[in-house]
């Protein structure tokens, strides 16, 4: 097969540090063009990769009809317009998380992808961590029984220092739309995406005004399972803390580091494979695997994961979560 021809729109840190190096290392990929609203940035990075540069996405699409796919890593308020333009032009896309600022925008993107029969994948690289994938494989094989509770959290500094990141009308929210949505997606993935029943959330604004810098949420599902999420940019603690703990009727599993415990004859055993060692660079590896998987999906060798429909399910919960925090009470999903 010919190489998959890809462009990237939005050349911030994620694109420069993760997406572009990952694309460059895939032999079946040709990077065709790069686009960013800042001319200097677009020109400099495009020169580094020896490709064409643009500041206008519509122009880039029209001048490169051979494009197969676009990776969209622009700021969140641009996701809707850029996604729709690509999809209506017959181009498959991978969109950085969050898919959009809110449920309404996410719905338009998903409907456009389905109407035009294009692939839409949302970049949730933490699904592609080696420990996350191993954890889910144990869950799917019923090693720890039926899952009834997942406890997740990510305590870290905010992902970008750019001013738009703290402007709600551009970002869609604060720490939850940044880090919480990742843990929500991961928790729902571990649970198999059951239908949510209700959401209770609390937000704090210790170092921010218009967006939350800490959030703590409980999601109840119609199958009886529950998911809790804690995320913060401002906890006064040392270092970053990322975790996903899963509890089943026959045992439990946790990541960072990976641990599997199973109840056998009323005694709890550690069944974590001894041969598994933590990867040297978990985050970088997850982005590389995610990109390879996306390209494999386009080439027909992989089944689509982190789909638009799953993103829509997540955004429905996010919408309810922000309403719950604002109203100060549990929100029932319909």
N, C-alpha and C positions, 0 to 999 in steps of 0.2 A: 504494500500500500504506500501511497505518497505520504509525505510528512503532514502532520496536522498543523495548520497555519494558525498561529495565535497572536493576539494583541493584548496589551494590558492598558487599562484606563485607570489613572490615579497612581502616582508614583511616590507615595509616602514611604514610611519606614518598612511596612509589611511587604510592599511590592519590591523595594530595593533589597531588603535583607533576606526575604523568604521566597516570594513568588518567582521573581526573575531568575535567581540562581537555580531554583528547582526546575524551571522550564528549560533553562540552558543545558541542564544535565540529562534531559530526556532525549534520546537519540531520534525518536519518532516525531519530534516537535521542531518547528521553525518559527522563531519569533519574527513577526513581520513588521510590526509597528508599535510605538508607545505613545501614549497621550496623557497630558497633564495640562491644567489651565495655566500653570506657571511655565512660560516659554523657556527660561533659562534651565530649569530643572529637566524639562522634556528633552531639550537639545543635548544637554550634558549626558544624561543617562542613555539616550538613544545612540549617541556617538560611542559610548562604552560597549554597546552590544552590536554596533554596526547596522542599525536599522533606521527606518524613517521615523520622524517625530511630528507630533501634532499637538495643537492646543484645543482643537475642536473635534469632538467625537464623531459628529455627523460627517464631517469632511473625511476623517480617517476611514469610516465605514464605506463611504461612497467611492473613495479612491483605491480601496483594497477589496474588490469583490471576491477575491480568492479566500478571504478569511473564513476559517471554520469555527473559531471560538474566541471569546473575549473573557479575560479575567477582570472583573470590576472591583477595584479597591479604592475608589474615590470616597470622599466624605459621604456620610449616610444620606444626607438630603438630596444627593444626586443619584442615588441608586435607582429610584423609580424611573426617571426619565431615561437614564442610560440603559437600563435593562430592557425597557420597552423598545427603544430604538434598535438595539441589537437583535432582540427576538423577532421583531417585525421585519428585520432585514434578513432573516433566515440564519442567524448566527446563534450557536449554543453559548451558554454563559456559566461561569462560576462567579458568584457574588460573595464578597466578604461579609461576614456577620457584622451587624444584624442585616437581614435581607432588606429591611426598610425601617423607617422611623415608627411605623404603627401598623396595625392590622389592616386598615383600609388599603394602604399602599402595597403591602405584601400581597393582598388579594388580587390587585390589579396585575402585579408582576406574574403571579402564578397562573392567572387566567390567560394572560398573553402568551405565556410559554405553552400552555396546553392548546390554545387556539391555533398557534403556529407550529405545533408538533415539534418543539425544540427542547433540548436538554437544559434543565435549570438545576444547578447544584449550589447549595449554600456552603460556604467555607466554614466548617466546624472542625478545625484541625485536631482538637482534643479527642475526637473519636478515633483519630489515627495514631494516637500514642500507643506504643507497644503494650504498656500496662493496661490501658483502657480496653484494647482489643482482646487481650488475654482474659481480663476480668469478665468481659461480656461473653466470651466463649465458655467459661465455667458456668455462667448464669444460664445460657441457652441450653447447655447440656444437663441442666437440673442438678448439678453437683451440690448446690446448697438449698435445694427445694424450691418452693414457691416464694417469690419475692413479695414482701409486703411493706418494706420501708427502705428508702434511700436517703442518706444524709450527705449533702455536698456543700462545698464552700471554696472560695478563692479570695484570699486576702492579699492584695498587692497594690502597688501604685497604679494610677490610671495609664492606659495604653498609649496615650498621645498627649503631648504638651501643646498642641495646636489649639488656638482659641476656640475654634468651632466645636471642639469636643465638649466644652462646658456650656454651650448654647443649646438649650432644649429644642428650639425650632429647627436646628440643623442636625443635632445628634439623635434626637428622639428621647433622650433621658440621660441618666447619670451612670453610676456604677452598675446598676442592674443591666442596662442595655449594653454596657461594655463587657463586664465579666459574668454577671448573673445569668445572662441569656445562654452563655456557654455551659454553665452548670445545670441550667434547666434542660437544655438539649441533651446533655450527657445523662442526666437522671432519667429523662423520659425514654432515651435510647436503651438504657439498662432495663427499664420496666417494660419495654416493648410498645411504647406509645399508647397506653390506655387512655380512655376518655376522661378528661378532668371534670370534677364535680364542683369544687369550690377553691377559692384562694383567699388567704389571709396574709397581709403584708404590713410591715412597719418600715418606714424610711427615716433617715436622719440627715441633717444638713450642717454638720459641724464645721466644715471648711468650704462650703459651697452655699449658693443662694437659690439658684433656679433649678438645680438638679441635685439628686440625692448622692451622698458620698458613702452611705452605708445602707444596706437593706437586708431584712430578714423575713423570709417567706415560708409559708406552709401551703402545699398544694395537696388536696385530697382527690382521689380518683374514684370513679364509679365502681371499680372492681374491688374497692376496699383498701388499696395501697395508698401510701403517703410519701411525699417528698419534701424535705426541708432544704433550704438554701440560705447560706450566709455569705454576703459579699461586702467588701469594704475597701475604700482607698485610704481610709484615715485611722484605722485601728493603731493604737500606740503599742506595737509589738515589733520584735525584730524579724526581718526577713519576710519572704513570700511564703504563703501556705496554701497549697492546692490539694484537695482531697475529694474522694467519692467513696463512701462506705455503703455497702449493700447488705441488707439483712433478709435472710430467707428462713423458711421453716426448718431447714436441716443444716444451717450454717451461715457463714457470713464471708464477705469479701471486701477488701479495701485496696485503694491505690494511693500511691506515693508515700511509701513503697507498696508494691503488690503483695497482698497476703490473702490466703484462702484458708478458712477454718471450717471443718465439717464435723457434725455430730454423728458418731458411730457408737452404737451400744451405750448410749447415755454418757459418752465421754467425748470431749472436744479435741480434735486433732488438727494440727497445722499441716495441710496438704499442699502448701505452696511448692511448686516444682523447684528443686534445689539448683537446677541448671540455669535458671533464669537470673540474669544480673541486670541491674539498672543500666539503661542506655547512657552513653556519655553525654549526648545532647538530645534530650527527649523532645523539646520543642522543635528544633530544626528538623529532626527526623520525621516528626509528625507532619510538618508542612511539605516535606519532600514526598512522603508517601501519599498525602492527600492529592498533590498535583499529579503524580503518576496515576493515581486511581481515577481522577477526573479525565485525564487523557485516555486511559484505558476504557472508560465508559463511552467516550465519543467514538472510539475505534471498535466498539462492540465486544470487548473482552471482559468488561466488568458490568455488574448490575448497579444501577444508580442508587446511591445512598445519600443521606442528607438532602433529600428532595425538597422541591418547593412546597409540596403538600405537608411534609413534616414541619417545615419552617412556618407554615400557616398555623399549624396546631400550636407550635411554640408561641407565636405572636398573639394568638388568642388568649393564652395564659398570661403573657406579658401585659396585654391590655387590661385584663382583669386585675392583675397584680398592682398596677399603677392606680387603678380606681380604688382598690382596697386600701392602699396606703393613704390616698387622699381623703377617703371617707372615714377612715379609722374603724372599719368593720369588715367582716367576711363578705366576699362577693360570690354569689352562686352563678355558675356558668350555665347557659341555656344551650 
